[in-house]
Structure formats: C-alpha cells, structure tokens
Amino acid sequence: MASGKSALAISLAKELDGEIVNADVHQAYRGLGILSAAPSAESQAMVPHHLYGVLDPMEVCEATAYRALALPIIEEIQSRGKLPIITGGTGLYLKFLTHGPSSIPEGDPALRTTLEARSDEDLIAELKTRDPEGAEATDLKNRRYLIRALEICLLSGQKMSVLKADWNQKSAGITQGLRGLYLLWENENLKQRISSRSMQILEKGGIQEVAALRATASATCRKIIGFSEIEEHLDEKLTLKGCHKGLHTSTRRYAKRQRAWMKKEAWLEDIKCPIPFDAKVGSFR
C-alpha cells in the first residue's frame, strides 16, 4: 500500500514485454479509482492493463470469483508470448491465484450477522476454545478477522489453523516456478507516503466517489480502505481532519498486514526502497 508498485510494474512491463494484471480487488471496481488508488488513465495507457474498473460496485467478488476472472486473462497474455505481471496487494486473492482454491468455506451472511451481534470478548473466548492455535495467529483486535476466524470454524466443523496448514502444504510446490517481489520502505518514509496519499484521496475526489456509491456498494466494495471513514465524514461524525487521520491509520495497519503476509510467502523476495531498476538487464541493483 502506497509503496510505488504500480509505477514499478509499468517499468517492468515496458522493459520485459509484459502486461499488467490487477490483483487488488478494490481497484477492479468502477467508480472508485481515486479511493482505491488505481493507476490513472494516463498510466494505464503506457502499457496494457487488465482487470481495472471492470466490476460494478454492486457486485460481490470473493477470492474464487477473482481467480476465475484472472486466469483466462493470464493465459491469453501468455499465448501471445507476453509476460503477465501480477500487481496488487490483496493477499488472499493473490494466494487463490497462485495456490489454487482453498477448502476454507466462503462467508455465510446469516451466520456473520449472528456473530456481529456478539461482543468481542465473547467471540474471542469461543475462538480460543475451538481453535487455540488459530486464535494465537489472529489479530484479535481486528473484529473482522476475529469474526471470520470463528466463522470458518463453525462452517467447516474444523479448526481454521488446520485448514490453512493443509492448504499451504498441498500447494507448496505450485509456487516453485514463480518469481515475485514486494517493496519495503523504511517506516518513516512509508508513513509520509501514506499520509500524502491519504490527503490526495480526500482532495481529489475520494469523498465524492463514496457519496455516489455508498447506498448500493457491495460488501466487498465497502471494504476498501477509507470507505467507512469517508462515510462517517459524510454523516458529520468525523471532521475532514479526523477523516484523514482515520484513513491514514487504517492504511498503515493494512500495509503492516500486507508485509506480514508477504513475509510468509517463501516465493516472494523483498526489495528495499527506493532502489533503481536496471532496464538493460531486467534486474534490481
């Protein structure tokens, strides 16, 4: 998040005869390009981009649906002798693409509504009882993650930690032929970049995007970082300054979760930023 991956992807695509395929589900939605920080029309015109602004905001797009959209595009790019460059930071969606579908059940709206009505303390206690290892690996301060972890246990009748371990083991060999990079910034630099981007989102139309779509946006669409903060601003529960602070904080937390997820993926190589790309040899130095 705010790492500069879109600009780097364009440089790679130009030099390596590639085409960019979006792996950030939020950037796949129409009408939310500013809030999701999707590449601009000018950037997308530099090299072929795929899966940007293709979904109606009313559509729900789970990881399985994203995989079904992305695979044919990747295969078509490869059939023309081009290099697919998968770009984006939605970890679960990227993992479905690289590892294949998981046996972990998708969400159940009725069950989720029931869990939403319970307190954090109650949810934590049940998760620790049903899946102590899963509870240990879950950010229990993040209510959405907490509910999802317990939902998996209840829907599957198994421990979430066991299902995830099985998935990782079965798919371990799939990533051997892949090469992936993730960009690492020093914390202070990343903090400044996130602050700047958050302000740009609010000043350049992010508020108007949410105002136009809030009544009909799908559950997936509403998970875009900043959507809830801007809604609170529109409802006069947050000042613009408070909205910026909330957006900044949510983005930093998301970036931290991204980094933690990427560090667990053995096929991904970290690149410390800023670092120049050597176009002549197609590598970093």
Rosetta blueprint (number, residue, H / E / L):
1 M L
2 A L
3 S L
4 G L
5 K H
6 S H
7 A H
8 L H
9 A H
10 I H
11 S H
12 L H
13 A H
14 K H
15 E H
16 L H
17 D L
18 G E
19 E E
20 I E
21 V E
22 N E
23 A L
24 D L
25 V H
26 H H
27 Q H
28 A H
29 Y E
30 R L
31 G L
32 L L
33 G L
34 I L
35 L L
36 S L
37 A L
38 A L
39 P L
40 S L
41 A H
42 E H
43 S H
44 Q H
45 A L
46 M L
47 V L
48 P L
49 H E
50 H E
51 L L
52 Y L
53 G L
54 V L
55 L E
56 D L
57 P L
58 M L
59 E L
60 V L
61 C L
62 E L
63 A H
64 T H
65 A H
66 Y H
67 R H
68 A H
69 L H
70 A H
71 L H
72 P H
73 I H
74 I H
75 E H
76 E H
77 I H
78 Q H
79 S H
80 R L
81 G L
82 K L
83 L E
84 P E
85 I E
86 I E
87 T E
88 G L
89 G L
90 T L
91 G H
92 L H
93 Y H
94 L H
95 K H
96 F H
97 L H
98 T H
99 H H
100 G L
101 P L
102 S L
103 S L
104 I L
105 P L
106 E L
107 G L
108 D L
109 P H
110 A H
111 L H
112 R H
113 T H
114 T H
115 L H
116 E H
117 A L
118 R L
119 S L
120 D H
121 E H
122 D H
123 L H
124 I H
125 A H
126 E H
127 L H
128 K H
129 T H
130 R H
131 D L
132 P H
133 E H
134 G H
135 A H
136 E H
137 A H
138 T L
139 D L
140 L L
141 K L
142 N L
143 R H
144 R H
145 Y H
146 L H
147 I H
148 R H
149 A H
150 L H
151 E H
152 I H
153 C H
154 L H
155 L H
156 S H
157 G L
158 Q L
159 K L
160 M H
161 S H
162 V H
163 L H
164 K H
165 A H
166 D H
167 W H
168 N H
169 Q H
170 K H
171 S L
172 A L
173 G L
174 I H
175 T H
176 Q H
177 G H
178 L L
179 R L
180 G E
181 L E
182 Y E
183 L E
184 L E
185 W L
186 E L
187 N H
188 E H
189 N H
190 L H
191 K H
192 Q H
193 R H
194 I H
195 S H
196 S H
197 R H
198 S H
199 M H
200 Q H
201 I H
202 L H
203 E H
204 K L
205 G L
206 G H
207 I H
208 Q H
209 E H
210 V H
211 A H
212 A H
213 L H
214 R L
215 A L
216 T L
217 A L
218 S L
219 A L
220 T L
221 C H
222 R H
223 K H
224 I L
225 I L
226 G L
227 F H
228 S H
229 E H
230 I H
231 E H
232 E H
233 H H
234 L H
235 D L
236 E L
237 K L
238 L L
239 T L
240 L H
241 K H
242 G H
243 C H
244 H H
245 K H
246 G H
247 L H
248 H H
249 T H
250 S H
251 T H
252 R H
253 R H
254 Y H
255 A H
256 K H
257 R H
258 Q H
259 R H
260 A H
261 W H
262 M H
263 K H
264 K H
265 E L
266 A L
267 W L
268 L E
269 E E
270 D E
271 I E
272 K E
273 C L
274 P L
275 I L
276 P L
277 F E
278 D E
279 A L
280 K L
281 V L
282 G L
283 S E
284 F E
285 R L
